[in-house]
């Protein structure tokens, strides 16, 4: 990989924004995402991705619809998903949605498939969490066959069988770029390698370098299975501002209450100023000035052999001006600086 090949993108979970103290409505936030994707394209970023969640404050529950709206407002930028919960989606319906998106966007569609860390979709759509692994494994097998074969005959436990099924509109030959999202599971990395698919690592806490062993396992698995090397990406949270101090104070104000609530729900530690500072310094928060964030991304690219880095830039109630400033600085200052740093000291896979 050369420095010019390194991709930088944005991830959004459709989280409600504020505007001069006023909380935007859900509909206003959806429209804001379209505007932010246009801005991301204007400043030269490579990919704009939207997640899939079903909880208050998030407006990314109909991701393909939102990406289609963005497709009509942009011309170049890649359109993807931060994660698509394949376990509670139907692979046939998903194929139709993304083959249509790919046609509308003139070949810009891609997606990240995951098992789900937030599990609200399971009861919402009538799935049993006890079937967590089986649902994902069977649906991934079907979805990849639908992408790679013209006519599919398939049977399994999780949906009705298919016999010589041909879907329309067809995706491009071989399908669209499809990543497997992982949160640290070795089994997930090996599964991605088994299908010859790129790996997207969701690193949201702790030292990112602890994922180096996972990347090594993934590469060794690809080699053993006879697949060519595939891209590796990192998804992490953060905010960029003109100074380190401004970025740290702004992100803390809005990130701290969200993580405090999650800590109460999931039983992990509540955020403290000391831990927050450590996450910025050596952990998984990419918060700071353009130079600080660029150097940290370049370090991760070398340490984890990355081909792509996606910044999850929205958090509940973050002002729209702070969101826009992050997008502008990531595209205009951070991206070229990262590529400059990688050109001086390349990453090797």
C-alpha positions, 0 to 999 in steps of 0.5 A: 500500500502506498500513502496515496492509497490510504483512505480516510472516511467518516462514520455517523450513527445518525445521532441528534445534533444541536444548533446554538443550544436547540436540539434538532428534530429527528428529521432535521438530523437526517437532513443534516447528514445529507449536508455533512456527506456533501461537505465530506465530499467537498473536502476530499474524503473517501467514504461516508458511512452510516450505521444501523441502530434502534435507540433514542437519539439515533436516526440511522435505522433506514440506512440504505434509504439515507445513503440513496438520498446522499447518492443523489446529492454527491458524485464521487464519495464512497457510500457505506455502512458503519455496520449493517446488522446482518443477523437481523436483516434478510440477505435477499432484501439487503441484496436488493437494497444495496444493488439498487443503491449501487446503481443509483450512486453509479458504483459507489456502494459498499458495506460493513457487516457485523453481528451487533454490539447493540442488540435492540434489533433482535427483539424488534424483529423477532430474533432470539439472541441465543441464535446470535452466531448461527444467524450471522454465519448462515446469512453471511454465507447466503449474502456472499453467494447472492453477490458472487453467483448469478443463480443461487440455490440455498437452504438453511435454518434461518430463512426460507430456501432458494432454488435457482434464484436470480435477483434484480437489479444485479450488482456489479460482477463479483458484488460490492466491497463488503467488509466484516466488522469485528470488535476483537473476536479472533473467530470473526477475523478468521471468518472474514479471511475464510470469505476473502473479505476485508476487515474493519476493526471497531476500536472504541477503547483501550490501546489500539495496538492490542489489535495487532495480533488480530491483524496478524491472525487475519493475514495468516489466515488469508495466506493459509486459505490461498486468498490475496491480502485484503484491506484492513480498516479501523473505526474509532471515535473523535473530534478535531478542532483548531487546538488540542484544548478546544477539542478535548473540552468539547468532546468531553462535554458531550461524550461523557454523559453518553459513556456514563449512561452506557456504563450503567447499562453494560456494567463497565467503568464510568469515564473519569478525566484521568481515563479520558486523558489516557484515551486521548494520549494512547487510547482509542479516542482521536481528539485534538488538533489536526496535527495531533490527530494526523500523527495518531492516525499515521501511527495506527496505520503503521502499527496495525497495517491499516489501509483505511481509517474511519472517524466516528464524528457524531455523538449525542447533542454535539453542536452541528458547528463542531461536527462540521469543523471536524469534517472540514479539518479531517479532509483539508488538513488531517488527510493530506498530513497523514499521507505525507507522514506515511510517505516518509515512513510507509506501512508494510503489510 
